[in-house]
Amino acid sequence: MSDPDAKEETGAPKSAEYTDETILWEGKPSQIVNLPTFLWWGGISIAILIFKSMWDDGMATQYPPIVDLIISWSTTGVQVVAVTSMLYAYLAIRYTHTTITHNKIKEVRGITKIFRQELFCEISDVKDVKSPPAGLLALFGLASIVMETSDNDQPTIKIRAIRNRNLVVEQFLPVWRELKVERRGYFSD
């Protein structure tokens, strides 16, 4: 049996296999990225509920019944939009998943199979790896990674709001460097 880490007979290290799909990291963003959406629509919902309770407690008596009907339907409509927006934001993050293997970065997005999008990028296509400042995400122990690629389908890969960003980058960089050097002749920019 051959050892994958063994050197070839020429003494050079054995090249990375194109079929090696050993997982370096996989995960999904934290729901903390939805905090602004939840706060915005939560605030609007509370304001609408307060207005509706004041309306029902006596403000409606000085207006014709058609105005009461319009207010009723409008407040219900805004509440439906608020709940739908918060649910969509939650599910969009819930069904976003990123996997980094020894050869590829796979991003899966989409709530249902009809709208699911699976994007693949070769690690050797990654041009640059950036670790932007975490900002408010740092309060929750989260950070993001941004990768610029030469792939037309995915010019930028954003892995948002993950824990232990530095560990992910430390696992990714050696593999990325090895593949860039090895495949430069085949896939040069």
C-alpha positions as protocol buffer text, in pm:
chain_id: "A"
residue {
  index: 1
  type: MET
  ca { x: 0 y: 0 z: 0 }
}
residue {
  index: 2
  type: SER
  ca { x: 125 y: 347 z: -73 }
}
residue {
  index: 3
  type: ASP
  ca { x: 145 y: 613 z: 192 }
}
residue {
  index: 4
  type: PRO
  ca { x: -17 y: 943 z: 80 }
}
residue {
  index: 5
  type: ASP
  ca { x: 253 y: 1141 z: 260 }
}
residue {
  index: 6
  type: ALA
  ca { x: 538 y: 937 z: 111 }
}
residue {
  index: 7
  type: LYS
  ca { x: 784 y: 1081 z: -135 }
}
residue {
  index: 8
  type: GLU
  ca { x: 797 y: 957 z: -489 }
}
residue {
  index: 9
  type: GLU
  ca { x: 1105 y: 767 z: -605 }
}
residue {
  index: 10
  type: THR
  ca { x: 1260 y: 1091 z: -730 }
}
residue {
  index: 11
  type: GLY
  ca { x: 1271 y: 1228 z: -377 }
}
residue {
  index: 12
  type: ALA
  ca { x: 1014 y: 1503 z: -444 }
}
residue {
  index: 13
  type: PRO
  ca { x: 703 y: 1517 z: -226 }
}
residue {
  index: 14
  type: LYS
  ca { x: 401 y: 1341 z: -372 }
}
residue {
  index: 15
  type: SER
  ca { x: 156 y: 1585 z: -532 }
}
residue {
  index: 16
  type: ALA
  ca { x: -179 y: 1663 z: -380 }
}
residue {
  index: 17
  type: GLU
  ca { x: -454 y: 1442 z: -514 }
}
residue {
  index: 18
  type: TYR
  ca { x: -734 y: 1611 z: -709 }
}
residue {
  index: 19
  type: THR
  ca { x: -980 y: 1370 z: -546 }
}
residue {
  index: 20
  type: ASP
  ca { x: -871 y: 1437 z: -187 }
}
residue {
  index: 21
  type: GLU
  ca { x: -1187 y: 1573 z: -25 }
}
residue {
  index: 22
  type: THR
  ca { x: -1071 y: 1555 z: 335 }
}
residue {
  index: 23
  type: ILE
  ca { x: -1264 y: 1822 z: 524 }
}
residue {
  index: 24
  type: LEU
  ca { x: -1052 y: 2100 z: 674 }
}
residue {
  index: 25
  type: TRP
  ca { x: -1349 y: 2297 z: 810 }
}
residue {
  index: 26
  type: GLU
  ca { x: -1725 y: 2309 z: 772 }
}
residue {
  index: 27
  type: GLY
  ca { x: -1984 y: 2526 z: 935 }
}
residue {
  index: 28
  type: LYS
  ca { x: -2249 y: 2791 z: 898 }
}
residue {
  index: 29
  type: PRO
  ca { x: -2280 y: 3155 z: 998 }
}
residue {
  index: 30
  type: SER
  ca { x: -2418 y: 3251 z: 1336 }
}
residue {
  index: 31
  type: GLN
  ca { x: -2771 y: 3390 z: 1360 }
}
residue {
  index: 32
  type: ILE
  ca { x: -2610 y: 3699 z: 1518 }
}
residue {
  index: 33
  type: VAL
  ca { x: -2578 y: 3838 z: 1162 }
}
residue {
  index: 34
  type: ASN
  ca { x: -2959 y: 3869 z: 1169 }
}
residue {
  index: 35
  type: LEU
  ca { x: -2960 y: 4080 z: 1485 }
}
residue {
  index: 36
  type: PRO
  ca { x: -3016 y: 4412 z: 1300 }
}
residue {
  index: 37
  type: THR
  ca { x: -3305 y: 4258 z: 1103 }
}
residue {
  index: 38
  type: PHE
  ca { x: -3462 y: 4113 z: 1418 }
}
residue {
  index: 39
  type: LEU
  ca { x: -3423 y: 4442 z: 1607 }
}
residue {
  index: 40
  type: TRP
  ca { x: -3566 y: 4649 z: 1319 }
}
residue {
  index: 41
  type: TRP
  ca { x: -3873 y: 4435 z: 1257 }
}
residue {
  index: 42
  type: GLY
  ca { x: -3919 y: 4365 z: 1629 }
}
residue {
  index: 43
  type: GLY
  ca { x: -3924 y: 4739 z: 1699 }
}
residue {
  index: 44
  type: ILE
  ca { x: -4172 y: 4800 z: 1419 }
}
residue {
  index: 45
  type: SER
  ca { x: -4394 y: 4517 z: 1546 }
}
residue {
  index: 46
  type: ILE
  ca { x: -4396 y: 4655 z: 1900 }
}
residue {
  index: 47
  type: ALA
  ca { x: -4471 y: 5007 z: 1773 }
}
residue {
  index: 48
  type: ILE
  ca { x: -4760 y: 4874 z: 1560 }
}
residue {
  index: 49
  type: LEU
  ca { x: -4900 y: 4675 z: 1854 }
}
residue {
  index: 50
  type: ILE
  ca { x: -4886 y: 4982 z: 2080 }
}
residue {
  index: 51
  type: PHE
  ca { x: -5054 y: 5197 z: 1813 }
}
residue {
  index: 52
  type: LYS
  ca { x: -5321 y: 4930 z: 1751 }
}
residue {
  index: 53
  type: SER
  ca { x: -5400 y: 4899 z: 2122 }
}
residue {
  index: 54
  type: MET
  ca { x: -5430 y: 5279 z: 2153 }
}
residue {
  index: 55
  type: TRP
  ca { x: -5649 y: 5283 z: 1842 }
}
residue {
  index: 56
  type: ASP
  ca { x: -5879 y: 5017 z: 1982 }
}
residue {
  index: 57
  type: ASP
  ca { x: -5897 y: 5191 z: 2324 }
}
residue {
  index: 58
  type: GLY
  ca { x: -6067 y: 5503 z: 2194 }
}
residue {
  index: 59
  type: MET
  ca { x: -5889 y: 5673 z: 1906 }
}
residue {
  index: 60
  type: ALA
  ca { x: -6108 y: 5490 z: 1654 }
}
residue {
  index: 61
  type: THR
  ca { x: -6431 y: 5647 z: 1783 }
}
residue {
  index: 62
  type: GLN
  ca { x: -6365 y: 5985 z: 1623 }
}
residue {
  index: 63
  type: TYR
  ca { x: -6309 y: 5841 z: 1272 }
}
residue {
  index: 64
  type: PRO
  ca { x: -6550 y: 5677 z: 1027 }
}
residue {
  index: 65
  type: PRO
  ca { x: -6565 y: 5294 z: 1016 }
}
residue {
  index: 66
  type: ILE
  ca { x: -6375 y: 5280 z: 684 }
}
residue {
  index: 67
  type: VAL
  ca { x: -6069 y: 5436 z: 852 }
}
residue {
  index: 68
  type: ASP
  ca { x: -6091 y: 5175 z: 1129 }
}
residue {
  index: 69
  type: LEU
  ca { x: -6101 y: 4901 z: 865 }
}
residue {
  index: 70
  type: ILE
  ca { x: -5800 y: 5049 z: 682 }
}
residue {
  index: 71
  type: ILE
  ca { x: -5604 y: 5075 z: 1009 }
}
residue {
  index: 72
  type: SER
  ca { x: -5693 y: 4716 z: 1097 }
}
residue {
  index: 73
  type: TRP
  ca { x: -5582 y: 4576 z: 763 }
}
residue {
  index: 74
  type: SER
  ca { x: -5269 y: 4793 z: 752 }
}
residue {
  index: 75
  type: THR
  ca { x: -5147 y: 4689 z: 1097 }
}
residue {
  index: 76
  type: THR
  ca { x: -5214 y: 4325 z: 1017 }
}
residue {
  index: 77
  type: GLY
  ca { x: -5026 y: 4361 z: 686 }
}
residue {
  index: 78
  type: VAL
  ca { x: -4724 y: 4519 z: 854 }
}
residue {
  index: 79
  type: GLN
  ca { x: -4718 y: 4242 z: 1116 }
}
residue {
  index: 80
  type: VAL
  ca { x: -4729 y: 3975 z: 842 }
}
residue {
  index: 81
  type: VAL
  ca { x: -4442 y: 4147 z: 655 }
}
residue {
  index: 82
  type: ALA
  ca { x: -4240 y: 4173 z: 980 }
}
residue {
  index: 83
  type: VAL
  ca { x: -4284 y: 3806 z: 1070 }
}
residue {
  index: 84
  type: THR
  ca { x: -4214 y: 3695 z: 711 }
}
residue {
  index: 85
  type: SER
  ca { x: -3898 y: 3907 z: 691 }
}
residue {
  index: 86
  type: MET
  ca { x: -3763 y: 3775 z: 1020 }
}
residue {
  index: 87
  type: LEU
  ca { x: -3846 y: 3416 z: 926 }
}
residue {
  index: 88
  type: TYR
  ca { x: -3681 y: 3453 z: 585 }
}
residue {
  index: 89
  type: ALA
  ca { x: -3366 y: 3605 z: 741 }
}
residue {
  index: 90
  type: TYR
  ca { x: -3350 y: 3322 z: 994 }
}
residue {
  index: 91
  type: LEU
  ca { x: -3397 y: 3048 z: 733 }
}
residue {
  index: 92
  type: ALA
  ca { x: -3151 y: 3205 z: 486 }
}
residue {
  index: 93
  type: ILE
  ca { x: -2875 y: 3184 z: 746 }
}
residue {
  index: 94
  type: ARG
  ca { x: -2995 y: 2848 z: 876 }
}
residue {
  index: 95
  type: TYR
  ca { x: -2959 y: 2692 z: 530 }
}
residue {
  index: 96
  type: THR
  ca { x: -2622 y: 2847 z: 442 }
}
residue {
  index: 97
  type: HIS
  ca { x: -2338 y: 2600 z: 479 }
}
residue {
  index: 98
  type: THR
  ca { x: -1971 y: 2621 z: 382 }
}
residue {
  index: 99
  type: THR
  ca { x: -1730 y: 2329 z: 355 }
}
residue {
  index: 100
  type: ILE
  ca { x: -1356 y: 2365 z: 294 }
}
residue {
  index: 101
  type: THR
  ca { x: -1180 y: 2047 z: 179 }
}
residue {
  index: 102
  type: HIS
  ca { x: -825 y: 1988 z: 59 }
}
residue {
  index: 103
  type: ASN
  ca { x: -927 y: 2079 z: -296 }
}
residue {
  index: 104
  type: LYS
  ca { x: -1249 y: 2278 z: -293 }
}
residue {
  index: 105
  type: ILE
  ca { x: -1461 y: 2532 z: -114 }
}
residue {
  index: 106
  type: LYS
  ca { x: -1828 y: 2442 z: -135 }
}
residue {
  index: 107
  type: GLU
  ca { x: -2101 y: 2691 z: -46 }
}
residue {
  index: 108
  type: VAL
  ca { x: -2462 y: 2579 z: -24 }
}
residue {
  index: 109
  type: ARG
  ca { x: -2734 y: 2843 z: 2 }
}
residue {
  index: 110
  type: GLY
  ca { x: -3109 y: 2824 z: -34 }
}
residue {
  index: 111
  type: ILE
  ca { x: -3410 y: 2743 z: 177 }
}
residue {
  index: 112
  type: THR
  ca { x: -3569 y: 2481 z: -48 }
}
residue {
  index: 113
  type: LYS
  ca { x: -3428 y: 2240 z: -306 }
}
residue {
  index: 114
  type: ILE
  ca { x: -3589 y: 2446 z: -581 }
}
residue {
  index: 115
  type: PHE
  ca { x: -3387 y: 2756 z: -487 }
}
residue {
  index: 116
  type: ARG
  ca { x: -3079 y: 2581 z: -345 }
}
residue {
  index: 117
  type: GLN
  ca { x: -2755 y: 2692 z: -497 }
}
residue {
  index: 118
  type: GLU
  ca { x: -2435 y: 2492 z: -464 }
}
residue {
  index: 119
  type: LEU
  ca { x: -2120 y: 2680 z: -557 }
}
residue {
  index: 120
  type: PHE
  ca { x: -1778 y: 2517 z: -585 }
}
residue {
  index: 121
  type: CYS
  ca { x: -1441 y: 2687 z: -604 }
}
residue {
  index: 122
  type: GLU
  ca { x: -1102 y: 2521 z: -635 }
}
residue {
  index: 123
  type: ILE
  ca { x: -867 y: 2623 z: -355 }
}
residue {
  index: 124
  type: SER
  ca { x: -600 y: 2695 z: -615 }
}
residue {
  index: 125
  type: ASP
  ca { x: -835 y: 2963 z: -760 }
}
residue {
  index: 126
  type: VAL
  ca { x: -825 y: 3164 z: -437 }
}
residue {
  index: 127
  type: LYS
  ca { x: -615 y: 3478 z: -492 }
}
residue {
  index: 128
  type: ASP
  ca { x: -623 y: 3634 z: -147 }
}
residue {
  index: 129
  type: VAL
  ca { x: -752 y: 3557 z: 202 }
}
residue {
  index: 130
  type: LYS
  ca { x: -855 y: 3849 z: 421 }
}
residue {
  index: 131
  type: SER
  ca { x: -963 y: 3865 z: 782 }
}
residue {
  index: 132
  type: PRO
  ca { x: -1156 y: 4192 z: 812 }
}
residue {
  index: 133
  type: PRO
  ca { x: -1203 y: 4353 z: 1155 }
}
residue {
  index: 134
  type: ALA
  ca { x: -1478 y: 4174 z: 1345 }
}
residue {
  index: 135
  type: GLY
  ca { x: -1647 y: 4493 z: 1464 }
}
residue {
  index: 136
  type: LEU
  ca { x: -1959 y: 4422 z: 1668 }
}
residue {
  index: 137
  type: LEU
  ca { x: -1931 y: 4050 z: 1594 }
}
residue {
  index: 138
  type: ALA
  ca { x: -1630 y: 4044 z: 1829 }
}
residue {
  index: 139
  type: LEU
  ca { x: -1869 y: 4107 z: 2121 }
}
residue {
  index: 140
  type: PHE
  ca { x: -2006 y: 3759 z: 2053 }
}
residue {
  index: 141
  type: GLY
  ca { x: -1668 y: 3595 z: 1982 }
}
residue {
  index: 142
  type: LEU
  ca { x: -1732 y: 3583 z: 1606 }
}
residue {
  index: 143
  type: ALA
  ca { x: -1541 y: 3700 z: 1298 }
}
residue {
  index: 144
  type: SER
  ca { x: -1550 y: 3665 z: 919 }
}
residue {
  index: 145
  type: ILE
  ca { x: -1318 y: 3551 z: 641 }
}
residue {
  index: 146
  type: VAL
  ca { x: -1322 y: 3698 z: 289 }
}
residue {
  index: 147
  type: MET
  ca { x: -1156 y: 3516 z: 0 }
}
residue {
  index: 148
  type: GLU
  ca { x: -1102 y: 3675 z: -340 }
}
residue {
  index: 149
  type: THR
  ca { x: -1095 y: 3421 z: -623 }
}
residue {
  index: 150
  type: SER
  ca { x: -1032 y: 3404 z: -995 }
}
residue {
  index: 151
  type: ASP
  ca { x: -1350 y: 3197 z: -1033 }
}
residue {
  index: 152
  type: ASN
  ca { x: -1612 y: 3376 z: -1245 }
}
residue {
  index: 153
  type: ASP
  ca { x: -1905 y: 3219 z: -1057 }
}
residue {
  index: 154
  type: GLN
  ca { x: -1769 y: 3320 z: -716 }
}
residue {
  index: 155
  type: PRO
  ca { x: -1537 y: 3621 z: -736 }
}
residue {
  index: 156
  type: THR
  ca { x: -1570 y: 3666 z: -359 }
}
residue {
  index: 157
  type: ILE
  ca { x: -1636 y: 3402 z: -94 }
}
residue {
  index: 158
  type: LYS
  ca { x: -1754 y: 3540 z: 240 }
}
residue {
  index: 159
  type: ILE
  ca { x: -1759 y: 3310 z: 540 }
}
residue {
  index: 160
  type: ARG
  ca { x: -1946 y: 3527 z: 788 }
}
residue {
  index: 161
  type: ALA
  ca { x: -1978 y: 3523 z: 1165 }
}
residue {
  index: 162
  type: ILE
  ca { x: -1788 y: 3209 z: 1259 }
}
residue {
  index: 163
  type: ARG
  ca { x: -1609 y: 3112 z: 1577 }
}
residue {
  index: 164
  type: ASN
  ca { x: -1234 y: 3047 z: 1584 }
}
residue {
  index: 165
  type: ARG
  ca { x: -1156 y: 3232 z: 1260 }
}
residue {
  index: 166
  type: ASN
  ca { x: -783 y: 3215 z: 1327 }
}
residue {
  index: 167
  type: LEU
  ca { x: -790 y: 2834 z: 1353 }
}
residue {
  index: 168
  type: VAL
  ca { x: -976 y: 2809 z: 1022 }
}
residue {
  index: 169
  type: VAL
  ca { x: -724 y: 3038 z: 853 }
}
residue {
  index: 170
  type: GLU
  ca { x: -432 y: 2845 z: 1006 }
}
residue {
  index: 171
  type: GLN
  ca { x: -572 y: 2518 z: 867 }
}
residue {
  index: 172
  type: PHE
  ca { x: -650 y: 2669 z: 526 }
}
residue {
  index: 173
  type: LEU
  ca { x: -332 y: 2865 z: 448 }
}
residue {
  index: 174
  type: PRO
  ca { x: -81 y: 2575 z: 430 }
}
residue {
  index: 175
  type: VAL
  ca { x: -307 y: 2376 z: 197 }
}
residue {
  index: 176
  type: TRP
  ca { x: -375 y: 2686 z: -16 }
}
residue {
  index: 177
  type: ARG
  ca { x: -5 y: 2770 z: -46 }
}
residue {
  index: 178
  type: GLU
  ca { x: 85 y: 2412 z: -136 }
}
residue {
  index: 179
  type: LEU
  ca { x: -181 y: 2394 z: -408 }
}
residue {
  index: 180
  type: LYS
  ca { x: -92 y: 2739 z: -548 }
}
residue {
  index: 181
  type: VAL
  ca { x: 273 y: 2637 z: -588 }
}
residue {
  index: 182
  type: GLU
  ca { x: 196 y: 2289 z: -722 }
}
residue {
  index: 183
  type: ARG
  ca { x: -77 y: 2387 z: -971 }
}
residue {
  index: 184
  type: ARG
  ca { x: 71 y: 2715 z: -1087 }
}
residue {
  index: 185
  type: GLY
  ca { x: 184 y: 2556 z: -1413 }
}
residue {
  index: 186
  type: TYR
  ca { x: -163 y: 2423 z: -1491 }
}
residue {
  index: 187
  type: PHE
  ca { x: -386 y: 2700 z: -1362 }
}
residue {
  index: 188
  type: SER
  ca { x: -177 y: 3015 z: -1366 }
}
residue {
  index: 189
  type: ASP
  ca { x: -359 y: 3348 z: -1355 }
}
